[in-house]
Amino acid sequence: MKLVVWVFAAVLAVGLAPAAEATEAGHHTGALPDGATWVADVPAAWNGTIILYSHGFGPLEPRNAPDEATGQALLGEGYALVGSSYSGPSWWALESAVRDQFDALAALEARIGPAKRTIAWGTSMGGLVSAREAEDHRVDGTLTTCGLVAGALNLNAYQLHGEYALAHLLAPEQSIKLVRYASQEEATAAASTLTGVTSAAQATPAGRARIALAAALLNMPTWYTGPTPPSDYETQEAHQEQALTDFVLGFVLTGRYQIELAAGGNSAATRGADYAAMFASSSHARQVRELYRRAGLSLDADLAKLSRDADITADPGAVTTLARTSVPTGRLRGPELNLHTVADHLVPVEQENWYARRVASAGAGPLLRQAYVAGAGHCAFEPSETIAGLHALETRITTGRWGNAAEPDVLNAAAGTGRYTRFAVPQLVGAFHR
């Protein structure tokens, strides 16, 4: 029962708060041909800009703002807000999301007239939706907040590597199913088992060292709670274990079923993985090595065991489906600003490193800017911080130049929180490889 609470608490954190309250100027709703629904709010003094908001992973219900406070602030500044529910066989509705979003935009414009400017804004999984919308000429600019911009293939890959390390090193005698779930209940049971195994392992130095290794493969930050990040390795690992057992494992394993349902199978593999090479690229390598030393364990032996015993394969059809629907190409058609907290446990900030490389390889690097908030948590922004990002993006749209609009000092002056910071994003560990 506790696991269910974790999962739905995490869903709410992904930006699924109800749409902004209706204004006197107009609250609009409607249905789309594929069964999706949409919702919009238009203020009395509309400024001519429509924000096309894409919600995160969770129930397929229409949303047009990340939360109530942000929605009300945007309406107060004159923006019109619209968003769809998406349609699909599961919560991972990337097959239809972009189409449904643009159909919702068209439906609203049919009622209120064409927008002077359209800005795509997405949260979490919705950040992946908006990153794909950025590849379309119908938006003038794009804002992603805590966006899953590395796409589903990478997400499934590194999550499986970390889950496999936990299961294989902490409970090798148990058969914990990690992929190809037959039902949501089967995924929930696996999540409960792996969460219990991880919690029990925290009691010993060996268990803590192995949790830290799995967390490194998961790109798991070492800061979970409190105003500042911990500096000692033991406390860092305790933060990682707490995040894993509080909600992360419950969320990602049950979420995997939803992605598999949409993809028609499992897209991730462990077979053929070189875990020593994978681990070597982690920004947490020093922490893990020291915890292994203190526990009297051989890190090399554990990494070799993981590589030797890995036998999970991917389903080619699922890989093809997710490559088509759920991975951004990076071919931006307009400016994009991505905002991320530096310690995000559900969508690691390392995804921004992969995405920046993707955009650069597509020749669109000058269009992209990324900004970072010194905070822990998934989508843990203040409304003023994301609205400051929106205004920075609008400056780029209006002037045709980024200038210093997305620099931390400028964003902090606009947001008033002082949390924007310069941050060197580490490499994404365990990225997808064919």
Secondary structure, DSSP 4 states (H G I P E B T S, - for coil): -HHHHHHHHHHHHTT-PPPPPPPTT-EEEEE-TTS-EEEEE--TT--SEEEEEE--SSS----SSSSHHHHHHHHHTT-EEEEE---SSSS--TTTHHHHHHHHHHHHHHHH---SEEEEEEETHHHHHHHHHTTSTT-SEEEEES--TTHHHHHHHHHHHHHHHHHHHH-TTS----S--SSHHHHHHHHHHHHHHHHHHTTSHHHHHHHHHHHHHTT--S--SSSS---SHHHHHHHHHHHIIIIIHHHHHHHHHHHHHHHTS-----TT--HHHHHHT-TTHHHHHHHHHHHT--HHHHHHHHHHH------HHHHHHHHHHSS-----SS-EEEEEEEE-SSS-THHHHHHHHHHHHTT-GGGEEEEEEEEESTT---HHHHHHHHHHHHHHHHHS--TTTTSHHHHHHHHSS--EE---PPPPTT----
